[in-house]
């Protein structure tokens, strides 16, 4: 498909591959998207977390990074350990230690602050699916770090998802209704639901009615339990979509909700 030359092309920010040293000596990779016309100094920053968890980002900015950077917010898209494309050891190491991904995401925040890229008072986090789970978990276990949280089809409770944790990494298994023994304890430790009282940041939850990877009940529970804990989230419900927004209308609704939430809750002065 060739675009007509008279159709304006939207200018976008620049994306740079970056790497930093983790506290355990490993190298962690990411992509930094800087808003057009901005220098990477003391910017509001959104941490962007992919799903999978064995997915990865690329040099081409993804749709969420484009949306957010067009609001004047820098985006750090983190390929935490578990991501593909960096060798088997990089992917497999997180299967043996499920908290490595969480460590990498949090240390990416520290890297951005220490290098003067991020305003430490204006950092948020967003993610889809496994990235939504990481976003919930990060805000709970690192209170005060993230000003806002956006979860799209994120996992809330691993003990009730229908997963297999037997190889050290959660893999969907639709024939199970809960995490198998002896992994229930691990699933509970990893579940954001276990830390609901610690989740104080404003949260936007986006979920769908026909999601067969992260069932709607996950986010229905998250919404209810957050409300009971005194943190009522903003919610977008897409009744006819699956694990991703699947129509122009639902994509538009999702992006507009994210834009409005970031303008009103992230960029607005406290």
C-alpha positions as CSV (number, residue, x, y, z in Angstrom):
1,X,0.0,0.0,0.0
2,X,1.5,3.3,-1.1
3,X,0.5,6.5,0.7
4,X,-0.6,9.4,-1.4
5,X,2.0,12.2,-1.3
6,X,-0.7,14.7,-0.3
7,X,-1.5,12.8,2.9
8,X,0.4,14.4,5.8
9,X,2.8,12.2,7.7
10,X,2.8,12.7,11.5
11,X,6.2,13.7,12.8
12,X,7.2,11.4,15.7
13,X,9.9,11.5,18.3
14,X,13.2,9.8,18.0
15,X,13.8,6.3,19.3
16,X,17.3,5.2,20.5
17,X,18.5,1.7,21.6
18,X,19.9,1.8,25.1
19,X,21.5,-0.6,27.5
20,X,22.3,-0.5,31.2
21,X,24.0,-2.7,33.7
22,X,21.8,-4.5,36.2
23,X,22.7,-4.9,39.8
24,X,23.6,-8.6,39.2
25,X,26.0,-7.7,36.4
26,X,23.8,-8.5,33.5
27,X,23.2,-6.1,30.6
28,X,19.5,-5.1,30.1
29,X,18.3,-3.6,26.8
30,X,15.6,-1.0,26.1
31,X,14.5,1.6,23.7
32,X,14.1,5.3,24.6
33,X,11.6,7.4,22.7
34,X,12.2,11.1,23.1
35,X,9.3,13.5,22.1
36,X,9.9,15.5,19.0
37,X,11.7,18.8,19.8
38,X,12.8,17.7,23.2
39,X,16.2,16.8,24.6
40,X,16.4,13.7,26.9
41,X,16.8,15.7,30.1
42,X,14.5,15.7,33.1
43,X,11.4,14.6,31.1
44,X,8.2,13.0,32.3
45,X,8.7,9.4,31.6
46,X,6.5,6.4,31.0
47,X,8.0,2.9,31.4
48,X,6.5,0.7,28.7
49,X,6.3,-3.1,29.4
50,X,5.6,-5.7,26.7
51,X,3.6,-8.8,27.1
52,X,4.5,-12.4,26.3
53,X,6.5,-12.4,28.4
54,X,8.8,-13.6,25.6
55,X,7.9,-10.8,23.3
56,X,10.3,-7.8,22.7
57,X,10.3,-4.3,21.4
58,X,12.1,-3.1,18.3
59,X,13.6,0.1,17.1
60,X,10.3,1.1,15.4
61,X,8.2,2.8,18.1
62,X,5.2,0.8,19.1
63,X,1.7,2.4,19.1
64,X,1.7,3.1,22.8
65,X,5.1,4.8,22.7
66,X,3.9,6.9,19.8
67,X,0.8,7.9,21.5
68,X,2.5,8.8,24.8
69,X,5.5,10.6,23.2
70,X,3.2,12.8,21.2
71,X,2.0,14.2,24.6
72,X,5.5,15.3,25.3
73,X,6.3,12.3,27.5
74,X,9.5,10.2,27.0
75,X,9.0,6.5,26.8
76,X,11.4,3.8,28.0
77,X,10.3,0.4,26.4
78,X,12.1,-2.2,28.5
79,X,13.2,-5.6,27.1
80,X,13.5,-7.1,30.5
81,X,15.0,-10.6,30.9
82,X,12.5,-13.0,29.5
83,X,12.4,-11.0,26.2
84,X,13.3,-12.8,23.0
85,X,16.0,-11.7,20.5
86,X,19.0,-11.5,22.9
87,X,19.9,-15.1,23.2
88,X,18.7,-18.1,25.1
89,X,20.4,-17.2,28.3
90,X,18.7,-13.8,28.4
91,X,15.3,-15.4,27.9
92,X,15.7,-18.4,30.0
93,X,17.3,-16.8,33.1
94,X,14.0,-15.3,34.0
95,X,12.4,-18.7,33.9
96,X,14.6,-19.7,36.8
97,X,14.0,-16.5,38.7
98,X,10.6,-14.9,38.1
99,X,11.6,-11.7,39.9
100,X,14.4,-10.9,37.4
101,X,11.9,-9.2,35.1
102,X,10.6,-7.1,37.9
103,X,14.2,-6.2,38.9
104,X,15.1,-5.1,35.4
105,X,12.0,-2.9,35.1
106,X,12.6,-1.2,38.4
107,X,16.4,-0.7,37.7
108,X,15.5,0.8,34.3
109,X,13.7,3.6,36.3
110,X,16.8,4.1,38.4
111,X,19.0,4.3,35.3
112,X,16.8,6.9,33.7
113,X,16.8,9.0,36.9
114,X,20.6,8.7,37.5
115,X,21.3,9.7,33.9
116,X,19.1,12.8,34.1
117,X,16.6,11.6,31.5
118,X,13.6,11.3,33.8
119,X,12.0,13.7,36.2
120,X,11.9,11.5,39.3
121,X,8.6,13.1,40.4
122,X,6.9,12.3,37.1
123,X,7.3,8.6,36.2
124,X,4.5,6.3,35.2
125,X,4.2,2.7,33.9
126,X,2.1,1.0,31.4
127,X,1.9,-2.5,29.9
128,X,-0.3,-5.0,28.1
129,X,-1.0,-8.6,29.3
130,X,2.2,-9.7,31.1
131,X,3.2,-6.1,31.0
132,X,0.0,-5.1,32.7
133,X,0.8,-7.6,35.5
134,X,4.3,-6.1,35.8
135,X,2.8,-2.6,35.9
136,X,0.4,-3.5,38.7
137,X,3.2,-5.3,40.6
138,X,5.8,-2.5,40.2
139,X,3.4,0.1,41.6
140,X,2.6,-2.1,44.6
141,X,6.1,-3.1,45.6
142,X,7.7,0.2,44.8
143,X,5.3,2.7,46.3
144,X,6.0,6.3,45.5
145,X,7.9,5.4,42.3
146,X,5.1,5.5,39.8
147,X,2.8,8.5,39.5
148,X,0.2,6.5,37.4
149,X,-0.4,3.0,36.1
150,X,-2.0,1.8,32.9
151,X,-2.8,-1.9,32.6
152,X,-4.2,-3.3,29.3
153,X,-5.6,-6.8,29.8
154,X,-3.2,-7.3,32.7
155,X,-3.0,-10.3,35.0
156,X,-4.2,-9.7,38.5
157,X,-4.0,-13.1,40.2
158,X,-1.8,-15.9,38.9
159,X,-3.4,-18.4,41.3
160,X,-6.7,-18.1,39.4
161,X,-5.7,-17.5,35.8
162,X,-5.4,-21.1,34.6
163,X,-1.6,-21.3,34.2
164,X,1.2,-23.8,34.4
165,X,4.2,-22.7,36.5
166,X,5.9,-26.0,36.5
167,X,8.9,-24.9,34.4
168,X,9.3,-21.7,36.4
169,X,7.5,-19.5,33.8
170,X,3.8,-19.0,33.6
171,X,2.4,-20.4,30.3
172,X,-1.3,-20.3,29.5
173,X,-3.0,-23.7,29.9
174,X,-6.7,-23.4,29.4
175,X,-7.4,-26.9,30.9
176,X,-6.4,-25.7,34.3
177,X,-8.4,-23.5,36.6
178,X,-5.6,-22.6,39.1
179,X,-1.9,-22.8,39.5
180,X,-0.8,-26.4,40.3
181,X,0.8,-27.5,43.5
182,X,3.5,-26.8,44.6
183,X,3.5,-23.5,42.7
184,X,0.4,-21.9,44.3
185,X,2.6,-20.2,46.8
186,X,4.9,-18.7,44.1
187,X,1.8,-17.6,42.1
188,X,0.5,-15.8,45.2
189,X,3.8,-14.0,45.8
190,X,3.8,-12.9,42.2
191,X,0.2,-11.8,42.1
192,X,-0.7,-8.0,42.3
193,X,-3.8,-9.1,44.2
194,X,-1.6,-10.0,47.2
195,X,-0.6,-6.3,47.5
196,X,-3.8,-4.5,46.7
197,X,-3.6,-2.3,49.8
198,X,-0.2,-1.0,48.7
199,X,-1.5,0.2,45.3
200,X,-2.0,3.9,45.8
201,X,-1.3,5.4,42.4
202,X,-4.1,6.4,40.0
203,X,-4.8,3.4,37.7
204,X,-6.4,3.0,34.3
205,X,-7.6,-0.6,33.6
206,X,-8.5,-1.6,30.1
207,X,-10.0,-5.0,29.5
208,X,-12.2,-6.9,27.2
209,X,-15.1,-9.3,27.3
210,X,-13.8,-12.0,24.9
211,X,-10.3,-12.3,26.2
212,X,-9.3,-16.0,26.3
213,X,-5.8,-15.3,27.5
214,X,-6.5,-13.1,30.5
215,X,-10.1,-13.8,31.4
216,X,-12.4,-10.8,32.1
217,X,-12.8,-12.1,35.6
218,X,-9.2,-11.1,36.3
219,X,-9.8,-7.4,35.8
220,X,-13.3,-7.5,37.3
221,X,-11.7,-8.7,40.5
222,X,-9.0,-6.1,40.2
223,X,-11.5,-3.3,39.9
224,X,-13.6,-4.6,42.8
225,X,-10.6,-5.2,45.1
226,X,-9.0,-1.8,44.3
227,X,-12.3,-0.1,45.0
228,X,-12.6,-1.9,48.3
229,X,-9.0,-0.8,49.2
230,X,-9.9,2.8,48.5
231,X,-8.3,3.3,45.1
232,X,-11.1,3.4,42.5
233,X,-9.5,2.9,39.0
234,X,-10.7,4.4,35.8
235,X,-12.0,1.6,33.5
236,X,-12.5,1.0,29.8
237,X,-14.4,-2.2,29.0
238,X,-14.4,-3.5,25.5
239,X,-17.2,-6.0,25.4
240,X,-16.6,-7.6,22.0
241,X,-12.8,-7.7,21.8
242,X,-10.3,-10.3,22.6
243,X,-6.8,-10.1,24.1
244,X,-6.1,-7.0,22.0
245,X,-8.5,-4.2,20.9
246,X,-9.6,-5.5,17.5
247,X,-11.6,-2.8,15.8
248,X,-10.9,0.8,14.8
249,X,-13.6,1.9,17.2
250,X,-12.1,0.0,20.2
251,X,-8.6,1.0,19.4
252,X,-9.7,4.7,19.2
253,X,-11.6,4.3,22.5
254,X,-8.5,2.8,24.1
255,X,-6.1,5.4,22.8
256,X,-8.4,8.3,23.8
257,X,-8.8,6.9,27.3
258,X,-5.1,6.6,27.7
259,X,-4.5,10.1,26.3
260,X,-7.1,11.6,28.6
261,X,-5.9,9.7,31.7
262,X,-2.3,10.8,31.1
263,X,-3.3,14.5,30.6
264,X,-5.5,14.6,33.6
265,X,-3.7,12.3,36.1
266,X,0.0,12.2,34.9
267,X,0.8,15.5,33.4
268,X,-1.5,17.6,35.6
269,X,0.1,19.4,38.6
270,X,-0.6,17.7,41.9
